[in-house]
Amino acid sequence: MQRSTAKDGNEDVRRYWNQEACGTARPIVGEVPELSREWFERIEAYRYELEPFIHSVAQFTRHHGQRLLEVGVGAGTDHLQWARAGLECHGVDLTERAIEVTRARLALYGLTSHLQRIDAEILPFPDQSFDLVYSWGVIHHAEHPERIIAEIRRVLKPNGRFIGMLYGRHSLVALKLWVKYGLLRARPDRTLADVVAHHMESPGTKAYTIHEVRELYAQFSQVTATPMMTPYDRLRLPAWLTQIVPARFGWFICIQAVK
Ligand SMILES: C[S@@+](CC[C@H](N)C(=O)[O-])C[C@H]1O[C@@H](n2cnc3c(N)ncnc32)[C@H](O)[C@@H]1O
């Protein structure tokens, strides 16, 4: 059953992401006019140069014709790939800005999606509505990630698939934050969870172990949680070091799960 409890626990998160859609900062887009084709193309080129593995995780074209919900569309870069691949697209995000940018982006390429600004802790869709739910780097920003995951499972059809990514706590990114905000500030007692919550993007960001990810998706079947070493882990570290660190200490945990 759909939950109907009103909540505003993600207001600080909404305020943070509403200032600027994710991945659209000035160093990425330069001086080109906002929402122009060139602006969007710079965002897209930058994203897939940095995170080329998104294509092999999402496999956009493999799901042609399916009914998709993307949770947390951000600037709509992946959402555009789903629409190009011929899925029936639905997208939600906590912020007005993300919906505005994604809508403008799809329109520019003559594509459409049903986009709504909502908090994904309550999804406004009937049970068993979607073949596929996709969410890249979103759920860990919510106050209650477990509610979003339960909602995703509810709206998936039987045998429907979830594809997504959550941040990994036992990662080089989290360790670098701890060195900067714990060790070098004479606060070595700070935990990895605490520095991530206070110094990574919106307030209260969470990061998980692989075991915790599996527990979050325990109601699903065929769950795979694959850690991935990212450019964010490698940043400012010597190549000889990052080359010998195993992928399980990477910042991204890519998830596949079946309802
Ligand atoms: C790091 S960005 C990722 C956006 C996009 N998936 C991407 O990979 O570029 C996080 C996005 O999640 C959205 N978000 C955070 N909490 C949310 C929630 N509770 N419900 C819906 N969207 C949320 C934010 O507004 C923001 O657009």
The ligand as a Gaussian input file, in Angstrom:
#p B3LYP/6-31G(d) Opt

LIG

0 1
 C       24.322000      13.655000      -6.487000
 S       22.846000      14.169000      -7.293000
 C       22.648000      12.826000      -8.456000
 C       21.755000      13.201000      -9.594000
 C       21.803000      12.216000     -10.774000
 N       21.250000      10.926000     -10.431000
 C       23.215000      12.074000     -11.251000
 O       23.788000      10.995000     -11.142000
 O       23.768000      13.080000     -11.714000
 C       21.601000      13.820000      -6.075000
 C       20.177000      14.139000      -6.539000
 O       19.270000      13.448000      -5.686000
 C       18.162000      14.264000      -5.426000
 N       17.570000      13.799000      -4.162000
 C       18.141000      13.789000      -2.948000
 N       17.283000      13.312000      -2.028000
 C       16.142000      12.996000      -2.682000
 C       14.876000      12.492000      -2.278000
 N       14.614000      12.224000      -0.995000
 N       13.922000      12.320000      -3.214000
 C       14.172000      12.617000      -4.529000
 N       15.352000      13.105000      -4.965000
 C       16.328000      13.300000      -4.058000
 C       18.778000      15.654000      -5.335000
 O       17.823000      16.674000      -5.485000
 C       19.796000      15.614000      -6.462000
 O       19.245000      16.024000      -7.683000

